[in-house]
């Protein structure tokens, strides 16, 4: 029986690329997302490749839904050994124009969901005696652009939550690390480009790429390769926050 991974935000972008990378690595994957249509397409593609991928349609910011999905995954696929918390949203606003509802929604999706999923999945790893978790923070947990108050707050909290989880779970043989992406060419980045430059979103993406010392935005597949490494190969790494940002946070100005 292949080892089982849970991936959230699995229907598109980095989550989708990671499901495929893990399946190619020989894992079974429980793919979680609110986008049922996107999950169906992913599951169908996986079946055509002979991969063991099943979808769970749920809102990961709802703890009751997460608990149900964890139970259903265990009952139908077995105990989870690996977790990649990829689900997230991008929001914009300052302390002056972000209302409480938007701030709360951003934290529930970007922060609380990672807490909820870990809370209900990690006990399976403890029972098995080992496991690994990768959370998703952001380059903006280190350095911010303007108008990202709620988003940056959520990602900064994920950074410190990851370190706390790593310390608490180390005695159980469970490693917890996080990735901190820069600009990655995902549907979320394309949505942001449409907000900033509706006449020419491709130009916005290219301009953002030039801010990175490597001169481009990253690909979901590049991030997925790092996630697979952290889950399966980085056996002496825990509590690490690993930038995958083309050098973005290395540059002073």
N, C-alpha and C positions, 0 to 999 in steps of 0.2 A: 504493500500500500504506500503510495507516494506521500511525502510530507505535505501538509496542508497549510496554505497561506490565506489570509484575509487581506484584501486590498479595497480601501474605500475610495470614492471618487473614481470608480473603475471604468466608467462608460466613455471617458474621453481624456485627452491630454496625457499627463504624466502617469496617472493611474492606469489608463488603458495600456500604455506602452509597457508598464511594469507587469501587468497581468500577463501579457504576451511573453515578456522576458522570463518571468518565473515559470510559465508553462513550458517554455523551451528548455528551461533548466531542469525539468522533470518533476515539477511540483503540481499538485492539485491546487486550484484557486477558487475561493469563494469571493466573487466580485460584487461589491456593494455600491449602490448608487441610487439616487432619486430618479434618474433618467431610465425608465423601463425600456424605451425604444432603443436607446444606445446599448443597454445591457443585452437585449435580445440579439442585436447585430454582433456584438462581441462573442456571445455564447455560440452563435451559429458559425462564425468564422473559426472559433476554437474547435468546434466539433469537426469541421472540415479538415483540420490539421491533426485530429486525433488527440487533442488536449483535453484534460479533465477540468473544465471551467463551468461553474454554475453561478447564476445571478441571484442576488437578493435585492429587491426593490424596496428601499426605505429611506427615510430622512434621518441621517446619522446625528442630527442635532436634537433628536428626540430620544431620551434614554430608554423609554419603554420599547420603542421600535428596535433600538440597538440590542436590548436584552433578548427580545424575541428572535432577532436575526442570529444572534450568537447561539441560542438554544437550537434553532432550526439547522444551523450549519453543523453543529456537533452531532445532532441526531441523524442527519442525512449524509454527511461527508466525513465525520470523525473529529477528533480534537485538533485544534489549531496550534501550530508550532511557530508560525511567523505572521507578523502583522505589519502592514504598511499603511499608515494614516495619511492619505493623500487628499481627501476631500477638502475643499476650501473655496472661498469667494473673494473677489476683489471689490472693495468699496472705497469711495473717495469722499473727502470732506475734512474740514478743520474743526477745532474745538468750538468754534462759533456757529457753524452751520450744520454740524452732525447732531441729529436729534437722538434722544435716548433709545428709541426703538431701533434705529439703524445701528447704533453702537452695540446694543444688546444682540441684535441678529448677527452681526459680524463675529462677535465673540462666541456665540453659540455654535456657529458653523465652523469657525477656524480653530477654536480652542476647546470648547466644551465637547464637541464631537470626538476629538482625539482622546480626551479624558474618558468619555462614555465608552468608546469602543475598547480602549485598553482595559477599563474596569471590568468589562464583561467577557473579554477574550483572554486576558492574561491568566485567570485562574486555570484555564486548560493547560497552559504552559507550565504553571507551577505543579499541576498534577503529573505532568509528563517529566518534570525534572529539568527542563531546559526550554529555551526559546529565544526569540529575538524580535525587537520592535524597532521600526524606523518611523519617526514622526516627521512632519513637514513644517519647517519654519520658513524663513525668507531672508534674503540679503537685507531686507528692510527691517529686520530685527537688529541689525548692526548700524546701518546708515539709512536715513530716510530721505525720500523726496518730499515735496510739499503735498498737502491735502490727502494724507493717508493715515489720519489719526487712528481710526478704529482698526484698520488693517494692521498697521505697525504695532499697535498695542496687543492685538491678538497674537501676532507672530513672535513678539518679544516674550510673551507669557509662555508660548510653546517651548521656547528655548530653555527657560529656567525650569519648566515642568519636566522636560526631558532629562535634565541633570538630576532632579529630585527622584524621578522614576528609576534612573540608572542606579542610584545609590540604594534605594529601597528594594529593588528586585535582584541585585547582584547576588545576595545570599541564596536565591532560588535558582541560580544558573541562567538568568535571563538578562540579555544585553539590551540596552536601550540607547539608540543614537538618533540624530536628526540630520536631515539635509537642509541646506539653506540656498535655494536656487536664486539666481539672478533672473534676467529676462529669458523665458523659455517659450518657444513658438507653439503655444497651445491655444485652444479656443478662447480661454480667458484672456490671454494676451491680445488676441485679435479683437475681442470685445473692447478691451481698453483702448486699443488703437482707433477703433471706430468712434469712441467717445472724444478722443483728443483730436483726431484728424478725419472726420467723416468723408471729406472729399478724396483723401488719399491715405487710407490706413496703412498701405504697404510702406509708404514713406516714413510714417511714424515708427513702424517696426524696424526699418533700416536705421533710423536715427538712434533709436534705443540701442540697437546693436553696436553702433559706433562708440557708445559710452563705455563698452566693455573693452579692456585692453586687447582681447582676442579679435575684436572688430566685428562681432556678430552676436545674434541671440543664439541660445542653445536649442537643442532638440529634445523632445520627450524621451527618445531612445537613449540619449547620453545620460540623462538623469536616471532612467530605469536601470542602466548598467551599474550605476553607483549604488542604487538601492539593493540590487541583487548581491553585490559585493558585501554591503553592510549586513545584510540578513544572513548570508551563508558562509562568507569567507573571513570576515573581520573578527576572528574569534578572540582577540585580545583588545577589542575596542568596545568601550561603553562610556556613556556620558559625553560623547563627542558630538560637536556641531560641525558638520562638514560643508563648507561652501562649495557650490558648483555654479559659479557665476562669471566664468570667463575673465576672472581677475577684477571684477567690478569693485569689490570692497577692499581691494589692495591699493587702489589708486587714491592719493590724497585729494586731488582736485580733477 
